[in-house]
Amino acid sequence: MRSSAWLSFVLACSAAEAQVSPYTGRPVLPPDSSGHYRLLIGGHFHGESTNASGFPAATILAGIDAMNRTGANALLSTGDLFMEPDRDSARYVTSFFTKLELALFNAPGNHDLEGDAYNHLPVAPQLLHMGRDRILLLDTERDDSRILGDQLQMLAALATDADAGRLGRVFIVSHRPVWAEEDPRYSPLFEGNTRSLAGTNYASEVLPILQRIARNGNVYWISGSMAGKAPASIFFQPQPGGITYIQCAVRDELRDALLVADVSPLAVEWSAMSLTGMPMQDVTTYDAEWWASHKGVQETFHWRRIPYLVRKNLGYPAFWYGAATAILLMLLVFILWRRSGGKGKAERNGSATSPTGLRQ
């Protein structure tokens, strides 16, 4: 009991320090006098994975004013805020962070952890307090989709608070949809996204904790790794027992949209905010059935893009690393083959020579 109380105290202190955005310097706005607050949610703000500009997606930059007008208490990023943090951080400051009037928090994705630029920022888990509700940002890269150590302990502490009646809703933000990786209903929908090599502990350890929390208040797990063929920026799938699985991310496409949660003491109203002016359906439309029926629509290939694609790939260091590795492997195979072939030839020549040294 004492250890649980101490952990809750430590979490509360951590939350107090984490209520200011490390990116914009803006504080999280508390709920208003009626208990209402608004969350703006999105991810993959660098846009397409081929973006080499060093800036956020064009749809994000074009949507800054619209984001500010929402007056959201916080903007939650579901990861891959940057493409290459060391290269892009300074450009993000001038083009995005200094113009954004919201408190931005990011659940790190695989791209965010490359290089050194991210190292000085607060590490997950981060806990934000919104009245009785909690927002928990997790790092699903750290243990390859497994929720372990202090991250699992923080979830357990929230469950203890829920059991004691001290907790309302919980919004969990992560990059990887760990809830989908081993679920045959959802895993095929996000084929090609970042996922574990050795499996997750979601069903065995995490889900039972979420079910404890959900007995007293709804749980929303919001992720952002959807891969490049996603038919929409939003996935929204309620589960039995008060748990809802959500994905939200942009790709610098016409379909780009952010998710809006208007939270009051009695309910959460979800809506979508298009970043391009495209019409949006009700958020609940974008469930597993909708995704399954819209998945697999292939983009038309334009042959005129071939020169651009060649130049783009030649500009990636990873291409040259791969090419150098392939050349070294081919050279090694060739050397081994020559040695093996030379030895075999010598043996054949020796067998064809008489004891006197003359050929038979």
N, C-alpha and C positions, 0 to 999 in steps of 0.2 A: 504493500500500500504506500509506504514511504517513498519507494523508488518511483512509483507511478506519479506521485504528487511532485517529486523532484523533477522528473522528466517533463511534466506539464509546465512547471515553472520555467525550466530552461527553454522550452519551446516558445513560451510567451515572451521571454526576453529576446529570443532570436527573431520572433515576428516583429517586435517593436523596432528592431534595427532594420528589418527588411521592408518596412512600409514606404521607403523612398526608392524610386526607380534608379538603378545604377547607370541607366543609359540617358535619361532625360533630366534626372535630378528632381523630378516632380513627385510630390507625396501622393499616396493613395488617398482619395477623398473618402471620408466615412459615409455611411448611409445617411439620408436626410431624416428629418424629424418623424416621418411616417415609417421609417425603416427601409425605404426604397433605395436601391443602388443599381448601377448599370455596368455590365462587363462587355467589353469589345474584344473579340477573339479572332485570331487568325494565325497563320504560320507560313513558313517557307518564303519569308519576305524577300529573299534574294531572287525569287522568281524561277525561271527555267534553269536547269542545271548547266546549260550552255552559256549562261550569262557571264561574260568576261569583262564587263564594264567596271566592276568595282562598286557599283551603286545598287541600291535596292531595285526591285522590279518597277517598271514604269507605272503599273497600275497602283502600286503603293505610293509612289511619289505624287502621282496625280490625285490620289485620294486623301492626302494629308488634311486639307481643309475640311473635307467631309468627316474625317475621323474626329477632328477637333470639335466640330459642331455637335457631335453626339453627346459631348459633356460626360463621357464615360468615367466612372470612378477609377478604372484601371484598364489598360490594354494588355491582354495576355497573349504571348506568342508561343505557339506550339513547336518551336524549334526551327533550326536552319534559318536563323535570323540573318546570318552572313553566308556568303559563298566561301570566301577565304578571309578569315578575320584579320590576319596580319596585313593583308593587302588592302582590305576594304574598310577597316574601322574609321580611318580619318574621313573618308568620303561619306560614310554614314552619319558622322557627326554633323558635317556641314549641310548635307542634303536632307536629312531625316530627323535626327535626334533634336537638333536645335529648333526645328520648326514644329515638332510634335508637342502639343500642350497636355499630353496625358502621361500618366505613370505607366511606363512600359516594363514588363517583366517577361523573361524568356526561359522556357524549359529547354535546356541545351539539346541540340541535335548533333549528328555526326560532323557536319561541317563547322559548327560553332566551336568545336573542341580542337580543331586543327591549329597548329602554331601556338603562339604565346599570348596573343591579344586578349584571350578570354580568361587567362589565369588570374588576373587581379580582381575579377568580378566575384560576387558571392556564389558559393557553390551550393548545389542542391543537396538536401531538400530546403526549400524556402516556404515559409508559412505566412500567409496574409490573413488578417482578421477583418471580417466585415460583419460587425455585430456578433450574433451567435454563429454565423456561417464562417467557413474556413476555405481558403484557396491554397492548395498544396501543389508546388511545382517540383517535379521529380526529374532526375537525370537517368534516363533509361539506357544511356550509352555506357555508363560507368561499369556496370556488371553484366553487360551484354543481354539486356532485356530482363534480367532478374532483379527483383526489388529486395535488397539485402541491407544489413547493417542499420545505420541511423535512419534510412528511408523507410524500412519496414517497421522500425521502432516508432517512428513518427505516426505511421498509419495506426499502429496498435494503440498509441496514446490517444489518438482521435476516437478510436472505438471505445476506450475507457471513458472518455468525456461523454460520448454518446450514451453509454450505458447509465451514466450518472445524471443524464438529462441536462448536461451543460453545452450541448452542441446542436446546431441546426443542420443546414445542408453542408455538403462538402463538394467542392469543385477540384478535381485532380487534373493537372495539366502535365503532359509528357510529350516527347517527340514520337516515340514508337508506340503504336497501339498494341501493347503487350497482351491486352485482352483478346486480340484477334489472331495472334500468331499460331496458336494450336487449336483454334476453334474452326471446324470445317465449314461453318456457316459464313464466316467472315474472312478467313485467311485468303481464299481465292480472289476476293474483291480487291485486295491491295497487293496483288502479285507484283513483285519487283521492288517492294519497299524495303527499308532497312529492318532487318530482323535478326534474331539470335541464331548462332551456329549450333548451340547445344541445348536449346529448349528453355522455357521460362518456368518460374515458380508461381505463375499467376493463379492457376486453378487450385494448387495445393496449399499455398500460404496466403496469397493476397486476397483472393475472392472471399474466403471465409471472414476476413476482417471487414471487407466492404459490406458484406451481408449483415454483420453486427451493426455497423454504422447506419445502414439503410433501414433498420428496424425503427429508428427514431427520426430520420430525415433523409431526403433523397441524396443520392450520390451521382455525380456526373463526371465521367472520365473522358477528357477531351485531349485528343492526340493530333498529330499533323504529318505523319509519314504515310503518304498515299501513293507514291510513285507517279510516273509521268503520264500514265494513260487514264487517270481519273476522269470520269465524265462530269464531275461537279466539284465545287470547292468545299462542299459540306456533305457529311454523312451523319445521320441521326437515327439511332436505333434504341428505343426504350426496351428494357428487360423486365421480366417479372421481378417483383420484390423491391422496386424503387431505385434500380441502378440503370443509368442510361449511358450508352457508348456513343461517342461523338468524334468525328474527325473534321478538321478545318484547316485548309492551306490554300495558297494561291500559286499560280504558275506563270504569271504575266500573260494571261490569256483573257479573251472576252468573258469567259465564265467566272472570272475572279470575284470573290465575295468574302465578306467578313461575317462572323456570327455575332449577334447581339442578344444578350441575356438581360432582361429587365426583371430584377428580383425584388419581390416584396415579401412581407412576413407570411403571406398566404399562398403565394404562387410564384413560378418563374415563367415569364413569357418570352419565348424564343422567336427571333426574326432574323432575316438575312439582309445585309446591306451590300448591294452590288457596287463594285468599284469602277464599273464601266458603263453603267446605265442600263444594262441588260435586265429584262424582267426576271424576277425571282419567284419561285413557287413557295408555298408554305414550307417551313423548315422540316416539318414531319414527313413531307413527301419524299425526302431524300433518304429513305431507309434501305435496308438490304435488298428488298425486292426491286426497288427502283434501280439501284446500282447494278444488280444482276442483269436487268433488262436493257441497261444502257451501256454496259461495259463492253469493250472490244471494238468500238467504232474507231477505225484507223484513220489517221490524218493522211490526206492526199500527199503523195511525194512529188515534189517539183524537181525535175532534173536540172533546172537552172541553179539549184542550190548546191550542186556538187562541188564547184570550185570553192564556194564559201565553206562548206563542210571540211574540205581537204585542208584549207588554210587554218581553220579553227583547230582541227585536231593536231596539225603540225605545230601549233603554238602551245600545246599543253606539255609541261614537263613530263607528265605521266606517260605520254606517248613515247618520248625519247627514252625514258627509263625502260619501258617495255621493249622498245626496239633494241636497245643495248643488251638487255637480258637475253632476248631471243638470239642475237648475233653471237653472244658468248656461248650460249647453249649449243648452237649449230657448230661453232668452232670446236667446242669440246667433243661433240659427237664425231666430227670429221677427224680430229686427232686420234680418237680411240679407234675409229674405223681404219685409219691409215696404219696404225700400229698393229691392229689385228690382221689386216690384209697383208702387211709386210712380213709378219711372222709366218703366216700361212704360206706365203709365196716362197719364203726361205726353206720351210720344211718340205714343200713340194720339190724344190730344186735339189735339196739334199737327197731325197729319196730317189731321184732320177740320176744320181751320180754313182759310178762304180767305185770299189775300194781303192782303185789306183788313181782315182781323181778324174777319170775320163767318163764322159756321159755314155750311157748304155745305147 
